[in-house]
């Protein structure tokens, strides 16, 4: 009995020490400083591909440096730079099995300005046959993982041109896929000449890390997206054209940053912690998609994506919800670690909104990672969502501070390597 009492006493003392450290690092004043900077007019709404979002990236990187955390392994600094490629069609011609191909029979998905392909180019040849789902089949090849010729049955003539949407936004690849509308089912001889104007659009996530002590090759990710909607002079509110995005998602980004600051000071992570501010969430989730490609999903043990925590949840203060709660046991683990506090994590109360699929957790979740978004927004009635009125003045700072502290407390078993959430059954995901 004495041993049990001593163990409980030790546990309480450790919990108390952790809570005290949190209270000195994650404070109302610090939350307001970081959030106020990200949501300031100086950042011009942090729209993708603008100077405003570049300013925000520089601020986040400078904060990471001040915390003493490291750039992601392989990166020289905290910016994880990449580019989206937008090919603009100029011309296409060719022959298949000695028959001329009309321009409308060729759709090249490529990052090459001048693409030339023959039967000797080593391209894999596949078919999309009559009766298949054209777009589902076409998307299998649009990732540009291998050079491919796709012979598309002429029964799809009316929809063939719509395959152009596959090259709206692409990550750079040295591979190409050529779709050919034809009755042919084999390739005996082939010449394709396709020309595009290539527009390269530069982007950057901001990523830092704290190496794990005993489990350095197991990763726990904390994230938020730092982009928003920029300036819109056509939908001004009280002559304000800047969509500051204080809650969406300067709030989540602030939480991620202050968790990085806390864990850097605590030095108690056995697993490697990754902290990422995603770009381009609002225009297609491209930052998360690129980031996810850099990891073997089996090495990622959990992802805490944080979005829109600047208001009370439907249950009031000291609460938040977890999207996809039922898909893993991560929510239960987090709640167990909050025993003795007055904070509660609830399942997502808005299933019709499909929030599990609408944020940056989705890319890794589809690969089986227990990746969830933590939020409080009443998304069905949020008066500030995607409006110029989403400003610092609308944020409940003390409640947000408590949410950040609670995330840190709830995650301690996972970052310490003692708890591992179950995986998402990716076969059931869209």
C-alpha positions as CSV (number, residue, x, y, z in Angstrom):
1,X,0.0,0.0,0.0
2,X,2.9,2.4,0.8
3,X,4.4,1.7,-2.6
4,X,1.1,2.5,-4.3
5,X,0.8,5.7,-2.3
6,X,4.3,6.7,-3.2
7,X,3.7,6.0,-6.9
8,X,0.6,8.0,-6.9
9,X,2.4,10.8,-5.1
10,X,5.2,10.7,-7.7
11,X,2.7,10.8,-10.5
12,X,0.9,13.8,-9.1
13,X,4.2,15.6,-8.5
14,X,5.3,15.0,-12.1
15,X,1.9,16.1,-13.4
16,X,2.1,19.3,-11.3
17,X,5.6,20.1,-12.5
18,X,4.6,19.7,-16.1
19,X,1.6,21.9,-15.6
20,X,3.7,24.6,-13.9
21,X,6.2,24.6,-16.8
22,X,3.3,24.9,-19.2
23,X,1.8,27.9,-17.3
24,X,5.1,29.8,-17.5
25,X,5.7,29.1,-21.2
26,X,2.2,29.0,-22.7
27,X,0.7,32.2,-21.3
28,X,-2.1,34.5,-22.4
29,X,0.3,37.2,-23.3
30,X,2.4,34.9,-25.5
31,X,-0.6,33.5,-27.2
32,X,-1.8,37.0,-28.0
33,X,1.6,38.2,-29.2
34,X,2.1,35.3,-31.6
35,X,-1.5,35.3,-32.8
36,X,-1.6,39.0,-33.1
37,X,1.4,39.1,-35.3
38,X,0.1,36.4,-37.6
39,X,-3.3,38.0,-37.9
40,X,-2.0,41.6,-38.2
41,X,-2.8,43.7,-41.2
42,X,0.9,43.7,-42.0
43,X,0.5,40.0,-43.1
44,X,-2.2,41.1,-45.6
45,X,-4.3,38.0,-45.0
46,X,-1.5,35.6,-45.8
47,X,-2.8,34.6,-49.2
48,X,-0.8,31.9,-51.1
49,X,1.7,33.3,-53.6
50,X,1.8,36.8,-52.0
51,X,4.3,38.9,-50.0
52,X,2.1,38.7,-47.0
53,X,2.4,34.9,-46.7
54,X,6.2,35.3,-47.1
55,X,6.2,37.7,-44.2
56,X,4.3,35.2,-42.1
57,X,6.7,32.4,-43.0
58,X,9.7,34.5,-42.0
59,X,8.1,35.3,-38.7
60,X,7.3,31.6,-37.9
61,X,10.9,30.6,-38.9
62,X,12.4,33.3,-36.7
63,X,10.3,32.1,-33.8
64,X,11.4,28.5,-34.4
65,X,15.0,29.7,-34.3
66,X,14.5,31.5,-31.0
67,X,13.0,28.3,-29.5
68,X,16.2,26.4,-30.3
69,X,14.6,23.7,-32.4
70,X,16.2,22.4,-35.6
71,X,15.2,22.5,-39.3
72,X,13.9,19.3,-40.7
73,X,16.7,16.8,-41.5
74,X,17.9,17.5,-45.0
75,X,16.8,21.1,-45.0
76,X,19.3,24.0,-44.6
77,X,16.7,26.2,-42.9
78,X,13.1,26.1,-41.7
79,X,11.5,26.7,-45.1
80,X,10.5,23.5,-46.8
81,X,10.4,25.0,-50.3
82,X,8.6,23.4,-53.3
83,X,6.7,24.5,-56.4
84,X,3.4,23.8,-58.0
85,X,3.6,23.4,-61.8
86,X,0.9,24.7,-64.1
87,X,1.4,23.6,-67.7
88,X,-0.5,25.7,-70.3
89,X,-1.2,23.7,-73.5
90,X,0.3,25.0,-76.7
91,X,0.2,22.1,-79.2
92,X,0.1,18.4,-79.6
93,X,0.5,16.0,-82.5
94,X,1.4,12.4,-83.1
95,X,0.9,9.1,-84.8
96,X,-0.1,5.7,-83.3
97,X,0.4,2.5,-85.3
98,X,1.0,4.6,-88.4
99,X,-2.3,6.5,-88.1
100,X,-2.3,10.2,-87.4
101,X,-3.6,11.5,-84.1
102,X,-5.8,14.6,-83.9
103,X,-4.8,17.2,-81.3
104,X,-8.0,16.4,-79.5
105,X,-7.0,12.8,-79.1
106,X,-3.9,13.7,-77.1
107,X,-3.7,14.8,-73.4
108,X,-0.2,15.1,-72.0
109,X,0.2,15.5,-68.2
110,X,3.7,16.7,-68.0
111,X,6.1,19.2,-66.5
112,X,8.1,19.3,-69.7
113,X,8.0,22.2,-72.1
114,X,8.7,20.0,-75.1
115,X,7.7,16.4,-74.7
116,X,8.7,13.9,-77.3
117,X,7.7,10.2,-77.0
118,X,8.1,7.2,-79.2
119,X,7.6,3.5,-78.9
120,X,11.3,3.3,-77.9
121,X,11.0,5.7,-75.0
122,X,10.3,3.0,-72.4
123,X,6.8,4.2,-71.4
124,X,4.5,1.6,-69.8
125,X,1.3,1.1,-71.8
126,X,-2.0,0.7,-70.0
127,X,-5.7,0.9,-71.1
128,X,-8.9,2.5,-69.8
129,X,-11.5,0.2,-71.4
130,X,-15.1,0.8,-72.2
131,X,-17.3,0.7,-69.1
132,X,-14.6,1.8,-66.7
133,X,-14.7,4.9,-64.5
134,X,-12.7,7.2,-66.6
135,X,-11.7,9.8,-64.0
136,X,-11.0,7.2,-61.2
137,X,-8.8,5.3,-63.6
138,X,-7.1,8.4,-64.9
139,X,-6.2,9.7,-61.4
140,X,-4.2,6.5,-60.8
141,X,-1.6,7.8,-63.3
142,X,-1.8,11.5,-62.6
143,X,0.7,11.3,-59.7
144,X,3.4,11.1,-62.4
145,X,5.3,8.3,-60.6
146,X,6.2,6.5,-63.9
147,X,6.2,7.3,-67.6
148,X,3.0,6.0,-69.0
149,X,0.9,5.8,-72.2
150,X,-2.8,5.5,-71.4
151,X,-4.9,4.2,-74.2
152,X,-8.4,5.6,-73.6
153,X,-11.4,3.9,-75.4
154,X,-13.3,6.1,-77.8
155,X,-16.5,5.5,-75.8
156,X,-15.1,8.3,-73.6
157,X,-14.9,10.9,-76.4
158,X,-17.3,13.3,-74.8
159,X,-15.4,13.5,-71.5
160,X,-11.8,13.1,-72.8
161,X,-11.1,16.8,-72.8
162,X,-12.0,17.0,-69.1
163,X,-8.8,15.1,-68.3
164,X,-7.1,18.5,-68.7
165,X,-8.1,19.1,-65.1
166,X,-5.4,16.6,-64.0
167,X,-2.7,19.2,-64.9
168,X,-4.3,22.2,-63.1
169,X,-1.8,22.0,-60.2
170,X,1.0,19.5,-60.1
171,X,4.2,18.9,-58.1
172,X,7.3,18.9,-60.2
173,X,8.1,15.5,-61.7
174,X,10.4,14.2,-64.4
175,X,7.8,11.6,-65.4
176,X,5.0,12.2,-67.9
177,X,1.7,10.5,-68.7
178,X,0.1,10.7,-72.1
179,X,-3.6,9.9,-72.6
180,X,-4.5,8.9,-76.1
181,X,-8.2,8.6,-77.3
182,X,-8.1,5.6,-79.6
183,X,-9.7,2.3,-80.7
184,X,-6.2,0.8,-80.6
185,X,-5.4,-1.6,-77.7
186,X,-1.6,-2.0,-78.3
187,X,1.3,0.2,-79.3
188,X,3.4,-1.0,-82.2
189,X,4.7,2.4,-83.3
190,X,4.3,5.8,-81.7
191,X,5.4,9.4,-82.0
192,X,4.1,12.2,-79.7
193,X,5.1,15.8,-79.7
194,X,3.5,18.0,-77.1
195,X,4.4,21.5,-76.2
196,X,3.4,23.5,-73.1
197,X,4.3,26.8,-71.4
198,X,5.3,25.8,-67.9
199,X,4.5,28.1,-65.0
200,X,6.3,27.4,-61.8
201,X,4.6,28.7,-58.6
202,X,6.9,28.6,-55.5
203,X,5.6,27.7,-52.1
204,X,7.0,26.8,-48.7
205,X,5.9,25.0,-45.5
206,X,7.7,26.1,-42.4
207,X,9.0,23.0,-40.6
208,X,11.1,22.5,-37.4
209,X,11.9,19.4,-35.3
210,X,13.1,18.2,-32.0
211,X,15.0,14.9,-32.3
212,X,13.8,12.1,-30.1
213,X,16.0,10.7,-27.4
214,X,15.4,6.9,-27.6
215,X,13.0,6.7,-30.6
216,X,14.4,9.2,-33.2
217,X,12.9,7.4,-36.2
218,X,9.4,7.5,-34.8
219,X,7.6,10.8,-35.5
220,X,4.8,12.8,-33.9
221,X,3.6,15.8,-35.9
222,X,2.0,19.0,-34.7
223,X,0.6,21.2,-37.4
224,X,-1.6,24.2,-38.5
225,X,-2.0,26.0,-41.7
226,X,-0.7,29.5,-41.9
227,X,-2.2,30.6,-45.2
228,X,-5.6,32.4,-45.5
229,X,-7.6,34.4,-48.1
230,X,-5.6,37.6,-48.4
231,X,-7.3,40.9,-49.5
232,X,-10.7,41.1,-51.1
233,X,-12.0,44.6,-52.0
234,X,-15.3,43.3,-53.3
235,X,-16.6,41.9,-50.0
236,X,-15.4,44.5,-47.5
237,X,-16.8,44.7,-43.9
238,X,-16.8,48.2,-42.5
239,X,-14.4,49.2,-45.2
240,X,-12.0,46.4,-44.2
241,X,-10.7,44.4,-47.1
242,X,-8.1,42.3,-45.3
243,X,-9.1,38.8,-44.4
244,X,-6.9,38.4,-41.4
245,X,-7.8,34.8,-40.6
246,X,-7.2,35.1,-36.8
247,X,-9.1,31.9,-36.1
248,X,-8.6,30.3,-39.5
249,X,-5.9,29.3,-38.9
250,X,-3.5,31.7,-37.2
251,X,-5.0,30.2,-34.0
252,X,-3.9,26.7,-34.9
253,X,-0.5,27.9,-36.1
254,X,0.0,29.8,-32.9
255,X,-0.9,26.6,-30.9
256,X,1.6,24.6,-32.9
257,X,4.3,27.2,-32.4
258,X,3.9,27.5,-28.6
259,X,3.8,23.7,-28.3
260,X,7.2,23.7,-30.1
261,X,8.4,26.3,-27.6
262,X,7.2,24.3,-24.7
263,X,8.6,20.9,-25.8
264,X,12.0,22.6,-26.7
265,X,12.2,23.7,-23.1
266,X,10.8,20.5,-21.6
267,X,13.3,18.2,-23.4
268,X,11.2,15.2,-22.5
269,X,10.4,13.7,-25.9
270,X,11.5,10.2,-26.7
271,X,10.0,10.3,-30.2
272,X,11.1,13.0,-32.7
273,X,8.6,15.9,-32.8
274,X,7.9,17.7,-36.1
275,X,6.3,21.1,-36.1
276,X,4.9,22.3,-39.4
277,X,3.0,25.4,-40.6
278,X,1.3,24.3,-43.8
279,X,0.9,26.6,-46.8
280,X,-1.8,26.5,-49.5
281,X,-4.5,24.7,-47.4
282,X,-7.1,27.1,-48.6
283,X,-6.4,26.5,-52.3
284,X,-6.2,22.7,-52.3
285,X,-4.1,21.4,-49.4
286,X,-0.9,21.4,-51.4
287,X,1.4,22.1,-48.5
288,X,0.2,19.0,-46.6
289,X,0.3,16.9,-49.7
290,X,4.0,17.8,-50.4
291,X,5.0,17.4,-46.8
292,X,3.4,13.9,-46.5
293,X,5.4,12.7,-49.4
294,X,8.6,13.2,-47.4
295,X,7.7,10.5,-44.8
296,X,7.2,6.8,-44.7
297,X,3.7,6.8,-43.1
298,X,4.5,3.8,-40.9
299,X,7.1,6.0,-39.1
300,X,4.5,8.6,-38.2
301,X,2.9,7.5,-34.9
302,X,0.4,10.4,-34.5
303,X,-0.5,13.8,-36.0
304,X,-2.1,16.6,-34.1
305,X,-3.5,19.0,-36.7
306,X,-4.9,22.1,-35.0
307,X,-7.4,24.4,-36.7
308,X,-9.7,27.1,-35.5
309,X,-9.5,26.9,-31.7
310,X,-10.0,30.6,-31.0
311,X,-13.6,30.3,-29.8
312,X,-15.6,28.2,-27.3
313,X,-16.8,24.9,-28.6
314,X,-20.5,24.0,-28.4
315,X,-19.9,22.5,-24.9
316,X,-18.4,25.8,-23.6
317,X,-14.9,26.5,-22.2
318,X,-12.3,23.8,-21.5
319,X,-13.4,21.6,-24.4
320,X,-12.6,20.8,-28.0
321,X,-13.5,18.2,-30.5
322,X,-11.4,15.7,-32.5
323,X,-12.3,15.0,-36.1
324,X,-12.5,11.3,-37.0
325,X,-12.6,10.4,-33.3
326,X,-14.0,7.0,-34.0
327,X,-11.4,6.0,-36.6
328,X,-8.6,5.4,-34.0
329,X,-8.2,5.3,-30.2
330,X,-6.1,8.5,-30.2
331,X,-8.9,10.5,-28.7
332,X,-9.3,8.1,-25.8
333,X,-5.6,8.2,-25.1
334,X,-5.6,12.0,-25.0
335,X,-8.6,12.1,-22.7
336,X,-7.0,9.5,-20.3
337,X,-4.0,11.8,-20.0
338,X,-6.3,14.6,-18.9
339,X,-7.7,12.7,-16.0
340,X,-7.8,15.1,-13.0
341,X,-8.3,18.2,-15.2
342,X,-11.6,19.8,-16.2
343,X,-10.8,19.6,-19.9
344,X,-12.7,17.3,-22.3
345,X,-12.1,16.1,-25.9
346,X,-15.3,15.2,-27.7
347,X,-16.0,13.4,-31.0
348,X,-16.7,15.7,-33.9
349,X,-20.3,17.0,-33.5
350,X,-20.6,18.0,-37.2
351,X,-20.3,14.8,-39.2
352,X,-22.2,16.2,-42.1
353,X,-19.5,18.8,-42.6
354,X,-16.9,16.1,-43.4
355,X,-14.3,18.0,-41.4
356,X,-12.0,15.0,-41.1
357,X,-11.4,15.3,-44.9
358,X,-11.3,19.1,-45.1
359,X,-8.1,19.9,-43.3
360,X,-4.4,19.0,-43.5
361,X,-4.7,15.8,-41.5
362,X,-6.5,14.1,-44.3
363,X,-3.5,13.3,-46.5
364,X,-1.6,11.3,-43.9
365,X,-4.9,9.8,-42.5
366,X,-5.5,8.3,-46.0
367,X,-2.2,6.6,-45.6
368,X,-3.2,5.0,-42.3
369,X,-1.6,7.5,-39.9
370,X,-3.7,8.4,-36.7
371,X,-3.9,11.9,-38.0
372,X,-6.7,14.1,-36.5
373,X,-7.7,17.7,-36.4
374,X,-8.4,19.4,-33.0
375,X,-10.9,22.3,-33.2
376,X,-13.6,24.2,-31.4
377,X,-15.3,26.2,-34.1
378,X,-19.1,25.9,-34.4
379,X,-18.6,25.5,-38.1
380,X,-22.3,25.4,-38.9
381,X,-23.0,28.8,-37.4
382,X,-19.5,30.5,-37.2
383,X,-20.2,34.2,-37.9
384,X,-16.6,34.9,-38.8
385,X,-15.6,32.0,-41.0
386,X,-14.0,33.2,-44.2
387,X,-14.9,36.8,-43.6
388,X,-13.0,40.0,-43.0
389,X,-14.3,40.0,-39.5
390,X,-12.1,37.0,-38.4
391,X,-9.8,39.2,-36.4
392,X,-7.8,39.1,-33.2
393,X,-10.6,40.9,-31.3
394,X,-12.9,37.9,-31.8
395,X,-10.5,35.4,-30.2
396,X,-11.1,34.1,-26.6
397,X,-7.4,34.2,-25.6
398,X,-7.7,32.6,-22.1
399,X,-9.7,29.7,-23.4
400,X,-7.3,29.2,-26.3
401,X,-4.4,29.2,-23.9
402,X,-6.0,26.5,-21.9
403,X,-6.7,24.4,-25.0
404,X,-3.0,24.6,-26.0
405,X,-1.9,23.5,-22.5
406,X,-4.4,20.7,-22.5
407,X,-3.1,19.4,-25.9
408,X,0.4,19.4,-24.4
409,X,-0.7,17.4,-21.3
410,X,-2.8,15.0,-23.4
411,X,0.1,14.2,-25.7
412,X,2.7,13.4,-23.1
413,X,2.3,9.6,-23.4
414,X,2.6,9.7,-27.1
415,X,5.6,11.9,-27.3
416,X,7.2,9.9,-24.5
417,X,6.9,6.8,-26.6
418,X,4.8,5.0,-24.0
419,X,1.5,5.2,-25.9
420,X,0.8,4.6,-29.6
421,X,-2.6,5.2,-31.2
422,X,-4.2,2.6,-33.4
423,X,-3.9,3.2,-37.2
424,X,-6.6,4.5,-39.4
425,X,-8.2,1.8,-41.6
426,X,-7.3,3.5,-44.9
427,X,-9.3,1.0,-46.9
428,X,-12.5,2.6,-45.6
429,X,-11.4,6.2,-46.5
430,X,-12.4,8.1,-49.5
